[in-house]
Amino acid sequence: MSDKQHRNWCGRQRQLFGHPRGLTFLFATEMWERFSYYGMRALLVIYMVRYLLLPERADLVIGLAPLRSLFESIFGPLGVQPFASHLYGFYTGFVYLTPIFGGLIADRLLGQRRTVMLGASLMALGHFMMAFEPLFLFAILTIILGSGCFKPNISSQVGSLYVQGDSRRDRAYSIFYVGINLGAMLAPLVAGTLGEEIGWPYGFGAAGIGMMIGLAVYIYASPLLPPDALRCAPRDKIRLDASERSVVVALLFLLLPTSLFWATYEQQGNTIALWASDFTDRSINLIFWRGEIPVTWFQAFNPFMILAFTPLVLGLWSWQARRSQEPSTLSKMAFGCFACAVSYLIMAVAAWQSGGDKANWLWLLAYFVIITMGELYLSPIGLSLVSKLSPARMVSAMMGLWLTTNFVGNLLAGWLGSFWSTMDKMSFFLMIAALASITGIVFLIFRKPLRTMLNVEAF
C-alpha cells in the first residue's frame, strides 16, 4: 500500500475515544492472548517443580528424558529446580524467537490477518494439550509456533492504524500495553487459582478458552483492521536504501541491551515465583478476613500496577513534553533498566533482613512497584520505536526481529535462574541488580552514536 493509499484508508476510519475503532479490538484480542500466555506462565515453574518433574511422573512425559540428557550435556547434572528453570527459560525464550519467522510469513506469504488467526488457533490447541501430561513438550512446541505467528503481526497492526507522524501512535502503544497487562493481571487470578487450588488441567484449560475468545474477537474485528501489506506491497521492492539500512543497523545495536533487560526482568515467573512460594510469609490479616495469598497471585501484581501507573506515566510525559523536558527514547529505556536494578536491590535487602526466615510479602509488593515503573519506561517505548522507524514493507519482520530480544533475554533468565538453588539469595539478587545497572549504562552509551547515525533527536 502506498503512503497516499494508507493515508486515505486511515482518514476513512471511525474514531472511538480519539483513536481508530480498530485499536479497541486489537486491545481486546491481545488482552485475551496475554490471559492465555500468563495463565500458563504463572503455573509453569510451580507445576514442574511440585508435580511434573518429580521422578514418579517425569518418565511419563514423551521426549523428556532425551531433552534432559541434552541439557545436562551442556550444563552438567541438574536437579528438579535447575532443570525447571532451564525449561522455563527455553520455553519463554523460543516464544520470542519464532516471531521473526511469523513476521516473514505474514510479509511474504499469508498476510498479517491470516497469520494472526493461524497463531491464535495453534496457541489455543497447545494450551488444551497442556492438560495431558505425556504431551507436555508437544504442547509447549505448539504454543511456541502459534505465538510466533501471532505476536509480531498483532503489534505491527497497531502502528498501521495511523499515518506516519501521527503523534497518537506512542499513546496507542501504551494503550495497547494496558490490554496486554489487563489480560496478564486476570490470568493468575483465574487460571492460576484453578490450577493451584483445583487441578493443573483446569488452569491450562482456562488459558486455552481465553485464547479462543481472543480469536473470536479478532475475526469479528477484521473489517476494521488495516489491509494486509502482502496484497498491496510491490513484490520487487526488496532492497533497502541507505536510510533504511541505517534504521536496521540502529535497531540491531539496541538488541543486546534490550535482551539483557529481559534477562533480569523475566525472573518474575521463575525465581521470584520460587521466592514467593518458599521464602515469603504470605499470610494476610484484614481484620475481617485472614488467609494466605496464593503463590500465583503475586504474578498479578505487576500487570495490575501497569494498569494503575500507565495513566500517571503518560501524564508525566505529556507534562514534560509541554515544557520541552520529555526524556529521549534511549534515556527512557536506560531509566527502565536502572529501575529494574533498584527492584532487585529491594529483594537483596529482603533476603538480608529475613536472615534465613520467611520475608514479609510487602517486600515483594515494593519489588513489583519499582520493576513495573522500569517496564513502562522500556517495553512499550521499544515497540513504538520499531513501528515508527522500520521500513513500511518489512515492519512485521522488524517487529519479529525486535521480539528476539525476549528470546535471548529469556534464555539468559533461565540460565541465571539455574543458580537459585546453589547461591545465597542476597547474592543472587545483587547479581541480577548489577546486570540491570550495566544494561542501563549501555543504553546511555548508545544514545549519542545512534542520534548521529539517524539524525533523530528522539534518541
C-alpha atoms as one frame of an Amber mdcrd trajectory, in Angstrom:
protein
   0.000   0.000   0.000   1.381   3.411  -0.979   1.621   6.234   1.541  -1.276
   8.001  -0.191  -3.480   4.909  -0.087  -2.617   4.375   3.565  -3.483   7.979
   4.429  -6.810   7.637   2.632  -7.598   4.411   4.466  -6.710   5.955   7.832
  -8.802   9.018   7.033 -11.898   6.879   6.468 -11.702   5.112   9.836 -14.255
   5.983  12.504 -12.819   7.120  15.826 -13.518   5.913  19.347 -12.097   7.828
  22.314  -9.828   9.722  19.961  -8.347   6.633  18.278  -9.377   4.366  15.362
 -12.003   1.803  16.391  -9.682  -1.000  15.323  -7.413  -0.215  18.298 -10.180
  -1.268  20.701 -10.451  -4.720  19.125  -6.687  -5.200  18.857  -6.589  -4.246
  22.549  -9.191  -6.912  23.372  -7.539  -9.593  21.211  -4.157  -9.008  22.804
  -5.736  -8.959  26.259  -7.108 -12.479  25.794  -3.900 -13.745  24.226  -1.953
 -12.435  27.220  -4.530 -14.033  29.520  -3.710 -17.383  27.955   0.070 -16.867
  27.977   0.375 -15.505  31.520  -2.138 -18.002  32.869   0.122 -20.783  31.695
   3.301 -18.915  32.751   2.025 -18.349  36.286   1.665 -22.096  36.727   4.592
 -23.424  34.705   7.560 -23.424  37.117   5.469 -24.414  40.146   3.773 -27.164
  38.092   7.138 -28.578  37.041   8.819 -28.322  40.464   5.884 -29.586  42.517
   4.464 -32.164  40.114   5.614 -32.890  36.582   9.398 -33.268  37.058   9.188
 -35.420  40.170  10.744 -38.862  39.463   7.465 -40.767  39.590   5.919 -38.626
  36.807   8.795 -37.354  34.658   9.084 -40.692  32.832   5.514 -40.297  31.554
   6.374 -37.196  29.512   7.179 -38.089  25.908  10.682 -36.921  24.951  11.604
 -35.502  28.375  14.432 -37.964  29.134  16.479 -37.208  25.983  15.842 -33.480
  26.427  17.135 -33.668  29.987  20.210 -35.535  28.773  20.825 -32.770  26.236
  20.563 -30.058  28.905  22.870 -31.959  31.260  25.451 -32.426  28.494  25.612
 -28.621  28.313  25.073 -27.507  31.916  26.064 -30.572  33.956  23.834 -32.557
  36.330  20.542 -30.789  37.025  18.190 -31.167  39.963  14.460 -30.626  39.635
  14.559 -26.835  40.209  17.514 -26.005  37.886  16.023 -28.206  35.156  12.645
 -26.479  35.586  14.323 -23.051  35.328  16.092 -24.054  32.127  12.861 -25.405
  30.629  11.056 -22.218  31.619  13.792 -20.102  30.034  13.833 -22.075  26.803
  10.047 -22.050  26.518   9.645 -18.329  27.176  12.692 -17.644  25.036  11.515
 -19.511  21.949   8.110 -17.861  22.286  10.005 -14.690  21.344  12.311 -16.182
  18.696   9.644 -17.577  16.390   8.039 -14.129  15.796  10.844 -13.303  13.362
   9.614 -16.176  11.185   5.982 -15.252  11.822   6.724 -11.765  10.560   8.314
 -13.105   7.390   5.379 -15.473   6.798   2.965 -12.555   7.105   5.010 -10.205
   4.913   5.710 -12.747   2.157   3.068 -15.489   2.234  -0.156 -15.222   4.225
  -0.630 -11.595   5.212  -0.993 -10.343   8.749  -4.634 -11.249   9.327  -4.430
 -14.915   8.339  -1.136 -15.328  10.178  -2.672 -13.934  13.374  -5.630 -16.321
  13.091  -3.299 -19.275  12.471  -1.229 -18.328  15.500  -4.238 -17.935  17.786
  -5.584 -21.332  16.745  -2.258 -23.043  17.426  -1.917 -21.404  20.843  -5.412
 -22.472  21.897  -4.639 -26.034  20.830  -1.352 -26.008  22.742  -2.950 -24.811
  25.968  -5.570 -27.551  25.800  -2.800 -30.115  25.159  -1.098 -28.971  28.390
  -3.867 -30.755  30.309  -2.348 -34.090  29.210   0.983 -34.817  30.918   2.553
 -37.040  28.200   2.006 -34.251  25.624   3.775 -31.579  27.706   6.655 -30.952
  25.285   4.411 -31.122  22.203   2.053 -28.627  23.851   4.900 -26.217  24.527
   6.109 -26.543  20.929   2.616 -25.818  19.595   2.272 -22.712  21.775   5.719
 -21.510  20.649   4.789 -21.825  16.967   1.431 -20.145  17.498   2.949 -17.259
  19.413   5.483 -16.756  16.628   2.673 -16.241  14.132   0.591 -14.070  16.441
   2.879 -11.643  18.256   4.661  -9.585  15.567   1.578  -9.182  13.425  -0.830
  -8.040  16.111   1.745  -5.482  17.324   2.549  -4.114  13.877  -1.152  -3.701
  13.060  -1.448  -1.190  15.907   1.046   1.102  14.187  -0.651   0.602  10.815
  -3.825   2.243  12.150  -2.030   5.610  11.997  -0.286   7.634   9.326   3.411
   8.397   9.652   3.996  11.292  12.026   0.703  10.873  13.898   1.503  11.851
  17.480  -1.142   9.441  18.771   0.935   6.400  17.846   3.077   6.378  21.013
  -0.069   6.730  23.120  -1.728   3.950  21.104   1.070   1.539  22.019   0.799
   2.495  25.665  -2.982   1.877  25.489  -2.307  -1.436  23.724   0.129  -2.247
  26.519  -2.693  -1.775  29.012  -4.592  -4.532  27.189  -1.562  -6.788  27.489
  -1.436  -6.254  31.200  -5.163  -6.447  31.846  -5.040  -9.989  30.498  -1.826
 -10.680  32.411  -3.443  -9.477  35.645  -6.575 -11.613  35.280  -4.659 -14.738
  34.252  -3.032 -15.648  37.606  -6.254 -14.867  39.452  -8.322 -17.177  37.228
  -6.063 -19.751  35.555  -3.531 -19.653  38.390  -6.129 -20.236  41.080  -7.830
 -23.023  39.122  -4.521 -24.776  38.519  -3.121 -24.334  42.022  -6.280 -24.998
  44.022  -8.433 -27.338  41.878  -6.133 -29.087  39.419  -3.434 -28.291  36.879
  -5.569 -29.271  33.826  -8.237 -26.733  34.821  -5.709 -23.897  34.864  -4.262
 -24.822  31.477  -7.762 -25.333  30.061  -8.772 -21.836  31.191  -5.782 -20.463
  29.268  -6.990 -22.246  26.124 -10.509 -20.858  26.492  -9.084 -17.347  26.837
  -7.225 -17.736  23.555 -10.377 -18.934  21.796 -12.202 -15.801  22.963  -9.345
 -13.662  21.612  -9.563 -15.390  18.231 -13.317 -14.759  18.050 -12.824 -11.049
  18.829 -10.168 -10.725  16.140 -12.270 -12.411  13.448 -15.194 -10.121  14.305
 -12.952  -7.042  14.039 -11.285  -7.923  10.717 -13.156  -5.279   8.648 -11.772
  -2.534  10.930  -8.130  -3.585  10.612  -5.501  -2.346   8.141  -5.389  -4.137
   4.777  -2.709  -6.803   4.559   0.528  -5.359   3.252   1.082  -8.590   1.317
  -1.818  -7.852  -1.004  -0.781  -4.275  -1.690   3.017  -4.092  -1.460   5.101
  -4.379  -4.663   6.953  -7.702  -4.688  10.026  -6.345  -6.483  10.948  -3.671
  -3.930  13.088  -5.745  -1.594  16.373  -3.804  -1.488  16.848  -1.260   1.264
  18.119   2.235   0.601  20.815   3.876   2.716  18.444   5.407   5.248  16.551
   2.122   5.700  19.808   0.258   6.231  20.743   2.803   8.913  17.471   2.107
  10.705  18.073  -1.644  10.639  21.617  -1.209  11.954  20.398   1.109  14.719
  17.801  -1.418  15.843  20.422  -4.157  15.790  22.564  -2.048  18.136  19.676
  -1.948  20.588  19.044  -5.708  20.582  21.817  -6.523  23.058  20.938  -4.159
  25.922  17.226  -4.874  25.492  17.960  -8.604  25.729  19.890  -8.060  28.959
  16.967  -6.112  30.403  14.609  -9.031  29.737  17.102 -11.448  31.335  16.689
  -9.566  34.609  13.008  -8.736  34.245  11.925 -12.312  33.446  12.957 -13.636
  36.838   9.377 -12.780  37.830   7.872 -16.032  36.621  10.948 -18.036  37.577
  12.983 -17.357  40.721  10.613 -14.685  42.060   7.802 -17.257  41.919  10.007
 -19.653  43.903  10.829 -16.873  46.405   7.100 -16.244  46.853   6.483 -19.958
  47.336   9.344 -20.899  49.662  10.758 -17.742  51.264   7.774 -15.429  51.705
   5.357 -15.122  54.598   2.166 -14.859  52.547  -0.225 -14.539  55.468  -2.516
 -11.519  55.443  -4.770 -10.082  58.139  -7.505  -7.692  57.014  -9.248  -7.775
  60.433 -12.459  -9.099  58.860 -10.566 -11.800  56.930  -7.378 -13.742  57.470
  -5.713 -16.010  54.990  -2.708 -16.688  52.817  -2.061 -15.163  49.403  -1.799
 -17.924  46.743   1.633 -18.076  45.115   0.293 -17.477  41.607  -1.486 -14.277
  42.683   1.847 -12.490  43.018   2.097 -12.763  39.228  -0.904 -10.411  39.063
   0.872  -7.628  40.964   2.923  -6.395  38.002   0.102  -6.182  35.415  -2.239
  -4.586  37.972   0.336  -1.895  38.643   0.839  -1.311  34.928  -2.887  -0.577
  34.669  -2.625   1.795  37.627   0.634   3.514  36.683   0.257   3.875  32.889
  -2.012   6.966  33.107   0.406   8.529  35.592   3.428   7.881  33.393   1.661
   9.161  30.258   0.575  12.246  32.171   4.142  12.830  33.338   5.489  12.534
  29.791   2.831  14.936  28.486   3.678  17.428  31.242   7.392  17.112  30.421
   6.708  17.464  26.677   4.831  20.736  27.192   7.964  22.060  28.884  10.316
  20.528  26.294  11.735  18.294  29.042  10.479  14.874  27.989  13.366  12.340
  28.108  14.640  10.922  24.835  13.753   7.380  23.821  17.020   5.839  24.978
  17.007   7.884  28.180  13.618   6.387  28.996  14.914   2.902  28.256  18.005
   3.474  30.416  15.777   4.660  33.259  13.771   1.451  32.909  16.928  -0.610
  33.408  18.021   1.366  36.466  14.548   0.952  37.993  14.833  -2.795  37.403
  18.177  -2.771  39.230  16.612  -0.982  42.206  13.830  -3.581  42.372  16.383
  -6.373  42.817  18.274  -4.345  45.387  14.996  -4.311  47.325  14.873  -8.093
  47.128  18.508  -8.305  48.266  17.591  -6.225  51.319  14.589  -8.520  51.930
  16.853 -11.582  51.828  19.349  -9.925  54.190  16.686  -8.667  56.583  14.890
 -12.028  56.835  18.081 -13.753  57.987  17.014 -17.128  56.646  13.418 -16.856
  57.843  10.471 -16.051  55.600  10.261 -12.418  54.496   7.094 -10.346  54.678
   5.138 -10.293  51.417   5.288  -6.468  51.424   8.879  -6.727  50.173   7.519
  -8.373  47.026   4.928  -5.616  46.725   7.723  -2.996  46.772   9.697  -5.047
  44.221   6.765  -5.138  41.816   6.094  -1.388  42.175   9.623  -0.477  41.081
  10.081  -3.088  38.352   6.721  -2.061  36.883   7.932   1.509  36.502  11.019
   0.165  34.760   8.930  -1.889  32.356   6.729   1.092  31.433   9.805   3.090
  30.518  11.226   0.387  28.256   8.824  -2.141  26.740   6.088  -0.027  25.065
   8.725   2.537  24.059  10.639  -0.172  22.212   7.519  -1.355  20.361   6.688
   2.189  19.309  10.273   2.799  18.192  10.251  -0.237  15.888   6.859   0.731
  14.456   7.982   4.307  13.738  11.425   3.608  12.264  11.001   0.329  10.375
  10.650   0.405   6.565   6.924   0.054   5.846   7.245  -3.068   3.682   9.071
  -5.047   6.368   7.531  -3.768   9.597   6.263  -7.221  10.661   9.684  -8.770
  10.088  11.366  -5.972  12.051   8.848  -6.371  14.854   9.674 -10.071  14.893
  13.392  -9.241  14.986  12.822  -6.893  17.911  10.974  -9.610  19.806  14.070
 -11.827  19.571  15.403  -9.680  22.425  12.882 -11.521  24.600  14.209 -14.813
  23.196  17.797 -14.086  24.188  16.693 -12.492  27.451  14.567 -15.470  28.474
  17.321 -17.942  27.662  19.658 -15.906  29.848  16.941 -15.656  32.517  16.634
 -19.436  32.593  20.419 -19.831  32.864  20.625 -17.239  35.639  17.723 -18.917
  37.428  19.589 -22.232  37.490  21.922 -20.709  40.132  18.992 -20.152  42.506
  19.411 -23.420  44.403  23.161 -23.049  44.923  23.593 -19.327  45.645  22.881
 -17.298  48.743  19.653 -15.461  47.954  21.023 -11.985  48.727  23.996 -12.612
  46.427  21.674 -13.866  43.712  19.562 -10.702  43.785  22.690  -8.496  43.854
  23.944 -10.292  40.743  20.701  -9.547  38.889  20.750  -5.903  40.054  24.314
  -5.471  38.767  23.367  -6.854  35.343  20.396  -4.476  35.091  22.607  -1.493
  36.025  25.168  -2.383  33.359  22.354  -2.576  30.807  21.182   0.952  31.658
  24.721   2.266  31.194  24.915   0.611  27.764  21.719   2.391  26.664  23.205
   5.734  27.691  26.431   4.976  25.796  24.480   4.140  22.606  22.387   7.303
  22.756  24.729   9.759  21.016  26.049   7.441  18.236  22.523   6.432  17.211
  21.295  10.028  17.268  24.116  10.931  14.893  23.560   7.893  12.663  19.851
   8.522  12.146  19.748  12.274  12.677  16.815  11.684  15.025  16.686  13.854
  18.138  14.278  11.437  19.817  17.232   9.176  20.603
